[in-house]
C-alpha cells in the first residue's frame, strides 16, 4: 500500500493504537533555540525543498538537517 493511500483516521484501527489527546503535554519542556548553522542551512534549503514539493525532498533537505542538529 502506498503512503498516499493512508488516511490519518485509519491508523488507530489498522495499528491498534489508542488516541491520547492532551493539551500542554510538552509544556514543561524548555524551549531550545536552533543553532546558527541550522538556521543558515534551513534558510538556503527550505525554499528549494518546498518548491520541489515531494516528501523525499523535504526529508533530504529539511528533516535530515533538523535531526542532525538534535
Backbone bond lengths (Angstrom), bond angles and torsions (degrees), N, CA, C in turn:
res aa  C-N    CA-C-N  psi(-1)  N-CA   C-N-CA  omega(-1)  CA-C   N-CA-C  phi
1 X - - - 1.457 - - 1.524 108.47 -
2 X 1.296 116.27 131.36 1.459 121.11 179.92 1.526 110.80 -72.12
3 X 1.326 115.53 152.94 1.466 120.24 178.55 1.518 111.59 -58.33
4 X 1.306 117.58 -35.95 1.462 121.01 -177.50 1.525 112.81 -71.06
5 X 1.336 117.70 -13.04 1.461 120.80 179.10 1.531 112.63 -81.43
6 X 1.321 117.40 -13.83 1.466 120.43 -177.86 1.519 110.80 -79.09
7 X 1.299 115.73 142.86 1.457 123.63 173.94 1.523 106.07 -116.47
8 X 1.322 116.11 134.24 1.462 120.77 -174.27 1.528 112.25 -51.59
9 X 1.312 117.57 -40.84 1.462 121.03 -176.70 1.527 112.54 -69.38
10 X 1.320 117.80 -14.99 1.464 120.94 178.82 1.525 112.55 -84.22
11 X 1.317 118.66 -17.43 1.458 121.38 -176.99 1.522 114.51 -60.32
12 X 1.332 119.64 -50.06 1.470 118.27 -178.14 1.530 113.14 -55.97
13 X 1.302 117.35 -42.33 1.453 120.11 -179.42 1.527 110.90 -71.77
14 X 1.313 117.27 -45.10 1.469 121.44 -176.41 1.523 112.26 -64.28
15 X 1.329 117.34 -35.97 1.458 121.02 -176.06 1.529 113.15 -111.32
16 X 1.333 116.72 11.31 1.465 123.14 179.23 1.535 110.71 52.62
17 X 1.328 115.12 52.72 1.456 121.77 -179.38 1.519 110.51 -100.96
18 X 1.298 115.06 152.89 1.454 121.40 175.66 1.525 107.86 -106.80
19 X 1.313 117.36 129.01 1.444 122.02 179.27 1.524 109.73 -85.44
20 X 1.340 115.20 126.40 1.457 120.92 177.32 1.520 107.10 -117.82
21 X 1.316 115.89 118.88 1.453 120.44 179.59 1.521 108.24 -111.73
22 X 1.315 115.12 115.95 1.460 120.25 -179.38 1.520 108.67 -139.30
23 X 1.303 115.86 138.51 1.458 121.66 178.34 1.524 107.61 -92.80
24 X 1.298 115.77 133.62 1.458 120.26 176.80 1.518 114.21 76.25
25 X 1.322 117.78 25.23 1.459 120.79 -175.82 1.537 111.49 -61.61
26 X 1.337 117.84 -30.26 1.455 121.22 179.73 1.528 112.15 -109.78
27 X 1.304 117.83 19.40 1.466 121.67 -175.65 1.524 112.92 -63.82
28 X 1.313 117.89 -28.12 1.472 121.14 -177.03 1.530 113.05 -82.54
29 X 1.310 118.23 -7.62 1.460 121.79 -178.62 1.526 108.82 -86.47
30 X 1.330 117.08 126.88 1.464 119.08 -178.58 1.526 111.56 -69.08
31 X 1.332 115.32 150.25 1.459 121.25 177.54 1.520 110.04 -68.73
32 X 1.319 115.76 144.19 1.460 121.87 175.77 1.518 106.99 -121.77
33 X 1.291 115.66 123.04 1.456 120.05 -179.59 1.522 109.31 -83.28
34 X 1.329 117.44 140.26 1.463 119.82 178.21 1.527 110.41 -67.47
35 X 1.314 115.02 148.70 1.457 120.15 178.61 1.521 111.43 -72.35
36 X 1.317 116.42 165.52 1.465 119.81 -178.49 1.530 112.97 -63.90
37 X 1.324 117.44 -31.66 1.467 120.13 179.59 1.528 110.70 -66.99
38 X 1.344 117.16 -44.74 1.461 120.52 178.69 1.523 110.62 -63.11
39 X 1.302 117.08 -42.95 1.462 121.07 179.55 1.530 110.98 -60.21
40 X 1.312 116.75 -42.78 1.463 120.74 -179.92 1.525 111.44 -67.51
41 X 1.338 116.66 -42.82 1.461 120.57 -179.03 1.521 110.34 -64.91
42 X 1.333 117.31 -44.50 1.461 120.08 179.98 1.526 112.19 -66.49
43 X 1.326 116.89 -32.79 1.463 119.70 177.21 1.522 110.53 -61.79
44 X 1.331 116.64 -34.29 1.464 120.75 179.85 1.524 111.95 -80.72
45 X 1.335 117.46 -41.91 1.460 121.50 -168.04 1.530 115.44 -94.67
46 X 1.316 118.82 -23.61 1.464 120.76 -173.78 1.531 112.26 -63.38
47 X 1.306 116.97 -42.12 1.468 118.65 -178.94 1.525 111.31 -67.21
48 X 1.323 117.41 -36.51 1.461 120.63 177.39 1.525 110.62 -66.66
49 X 1.328 116.46 -44.06 1.470 120.40 -179.41 1.518 111.61 -62.74
50 X 1.305 117.91 -40.90 1.467 119.92 179.59 1.531 111.23 -74.71
51 X 1.331 117.76 -29.27 1.468 120.44 177.56 1.523 111.06 -69.30
52 X 1.336 116.23 -39.22 1.461 119.63 177.67 1.525 108.88 -66.85
53 X 1.332 116.06 -42.33 1.462 121.18 170.57 1.518 116.54 77.90
54 X 1.324 118.59 17.32 1.459 119.25 177.51 1.521 110.39 -109.29
55 X 1.312 115.62 157.18 1.463 121.18 177.07 1.520 110.38 -60.23
56 X 1.300 117.12 -39.84 1.466 122.30 -179.95 1.523 110.65 -62.10
57 X 1.312 117.82 -42.80 1.460 121.04 179.51 1.523 110.85 -64.10
58 X 1.318 116.07 -43.37 1.462 118.82 178.73 1.518 111.15 -64.05
59 X 1.337 117.55 -40.28 1.461 121.16 179.90 1.519 110.98 -64.86
60 X 1.319 116.09 -45.19 1.456 120.42 -176.80 1.527 112.32 -71.39
61 X 1.309 116.93 -41.54 1.456 120.18 -171.13 1.527 114.64 -95.30
62 X 1.318 118.24 -24.33 1.466 120.11 -176.87 1.527 111.63 -116.38
63 X 1.317 116.65 -60.13 1.468 120.23 -173.04 1.521 112.44 -61.53
64 X 1.315 117.59 -39.56 1.462 119.27 -179.07 1.523 111.14 -64.65
65 X 1.316 117.28 -36.25 1.465 120.51 178.16 1.529 112.25 -67.08
66 X 1.333 115.43 -40.00 1.472 119.72 178.47 1.534 110.13 -66.43
67 X 1.306 116.66 -43.81 1.470 119.87 178.41 1.516 111.43 -63.63
68 X 1.322 117.17 -38.63 1.455 120.75 177.56 1.536 110.90 -62.94
69 X 1.310 116.45 -37.39 1.468 120.86 178.64 1.529 111.11 -63.39
70 X 1.340 116.06 -39.03 1.466 119.44 178.39 1.508 110.62 -67.66
